[in-house]
Structures are given as C-alpha cells and as structure tokens.
Amino acid sequence: MKKTTIGGMALIEGIMMKGPKKISIVIRKPNGELYKEVKGLAIDDTNKLKKIPFIRGIFILFEQMVLGTKALMKSADIALEELPDEEKEKQKDFVDKIFEKKFFQKLGITDIAIYFSVIVSILLGILLFIYIPTWSVEALKGFTLSSFWKNMIEGMVRVVIFILYLLFASQMKEIKRVFEYHGAEHKTIFAYENGEELSVQKIKKYSTHHPRCGTSFLFIVIIISIIIFTLSGWQSVVMRTLIRLLLLPVIVGISYEIIRWAGKSESILARVISYPGLWLQNITTKEPDEKQLEVAIEALKEVIPEDTKLDEW
C-alpha cells in the first residue's frame, strides 16, 4: 500500500484536495454541474521553521486552517448559486453565522474575514477544551484527590466535551452532508493509496475511516494534552489556565509528528494509537453516494503529481 502525502477536506457540497504541488476544489452546483478550481501551491522554502520536527506542526496547522476556511467560503458561495431565493437566504444565514461574512463583505475585506474566522475557531477551541475543563474541576478542590487524579478527571471532561461537540454537529442537516463528502474523500484517497482505478464502483468498497484524518489529529491533541498537563502538576486555577495555554504549541507540535508517523507506519503501535481516532470517524464520516464520490475523484485527479517521488512520504 502506497503512503501518499495527498490530503483532503470536505466542503459544502464539495471537496478540497491538496497535493505536493497543487490544490483543487471541486463543488457540485445546484444544477448538478461540477465547479472546478485548480491552483499551484506557493512553496515557501525560506521558512526553515516549517521543516523542524515538533515546530513545523504549528505553522502547518495554521496554514491548513486558513486554506480550509478559504475553500469553505468558496464552496458556500458556489453551492448557493441557482437555489430558490427562500432557500438561498436560509443557507446564507447558516454560512454567515459560521464565517461572519456579511459584516466583512460590507467593508470589502473578505481576506480579513478568513483570518477572523480562523482566530475565532482557535479561541472557541481554547474555550471548550482549555478554559471550561480547567475551571470546571475547581468543584473538586474540596476533595482529597492527588494532582494526578485531578488532572485525569479534567482530561476526561475534555474528552467528553469533544465527543459531545462532534455528536451535536453531526445532527445538523448541513453538517451531515459535509460528513458524507468527508467519507467520499477518505474512500478515494484509500483507493489511490492501494493503486486502485479511480472509478466510483472500484472506490465504493473502501473504508470511510483514514488514520490521517483531522478527527484523529484532534483526538491525539487531547490525549497528549492529558499526559503533559498531568506532568505539569496542580496549581491554582488561574496558573493552570496560563500553563495550559503556554503548553498548547508544544502539544500541537508533538501531535502533528505522531499523526504524521502513524499515517505512514504499518506497525502495531501505530494501529493502536490510530484506533480511537478511527472510531470517532464513525461520527465525522458518513457513507457517500455515487455523485459525492464523483466529486472526490475529480478533486483527487487534479493534484496527483507526475513525479511519483513527490507523492511519497
């Protein structure tokens, strides 16, 4: 089985695929036609920090968030074309709530809207997975528990919030469609990694679960945070919050290296580490239909490099 560097992201009625040199966006328009956009990637070889293990993950993650937000905004605009006015307004409200597009578009600064959305996403993540778990366990201060068990309980609160967040999102009609495209993306990449012909019928048999998924990465971030926060001891709630924020880049850096290694390793340890994230993909990926697989195939074909060496880990 080939281990490719190609990765993807589910969009609104579409898929983004990122290869070694190109990025593609393919979206199913309301009239059934496919919108396709392919761009070359600007490779920044001057930033040496992006090549240093345990540091590069921070820069790569932020770039991916910006890139993903741009693609999501693009897919939202394309997917709204030719819809009935009433349905279009309903969908616009949903998109605007996510990206705050109306306010920034009036000012003519859409690029700022993208970075604003990324920053808001980061702050929301800090609120849900740092602030709330840290402050919620203050209720335990009257109990005679060791710092180890207090940190473990805080970690379990973090895991529960993460799972509940995914379950809540999966119940939204718009997100369900995105999760189906997520499944199509995984199936198509799996087929490509196995040297399969990129056709709908050939791809159907593959799993919607993939070890290099963002869901798996986020779960690894949570597990690594539990380990590191436990080792950091138990201080006042304000100090714990500050320490957790300062340690966040370290956790992201370590988690990126783990998911990168697990994605290309066939070892038993890699499978064990990947299993919880793969299980969570039961929530974040759904079985796609044939039209969704067609979108994934078209997106993947556009980023496959002619030089196969570029596409290997």
Secondary structure, DSSP 8 states (H G I E B T S, - for coil): ---B--EEEEETTEEEEE-SSEEEEEEE-TTS-EEEEEEE-----S-GGGGSTTTHHHHHHHHHHHHHHHHHHHHHHHHTTT--HHHHHHHHHHHHHHH-HHHHHHHT-HHHHHHHHHHHHHHHHHIIIIIHHHHHGGGGTTS---HHHHHHHHHHHHHHHHHHHHHHHHTSHHHHHHHHHHHHHHHHHHHHHTT---SHHHHTTS-S--TT-HHHHHHHHHHHHHHHHHHT----HHHHHHHHHHHHHHHHHHHHHHHHHHHH--SHHHHHHHHHHHHHHHHH-----HHHHHHHHHHHHTT--SSGGGGB-
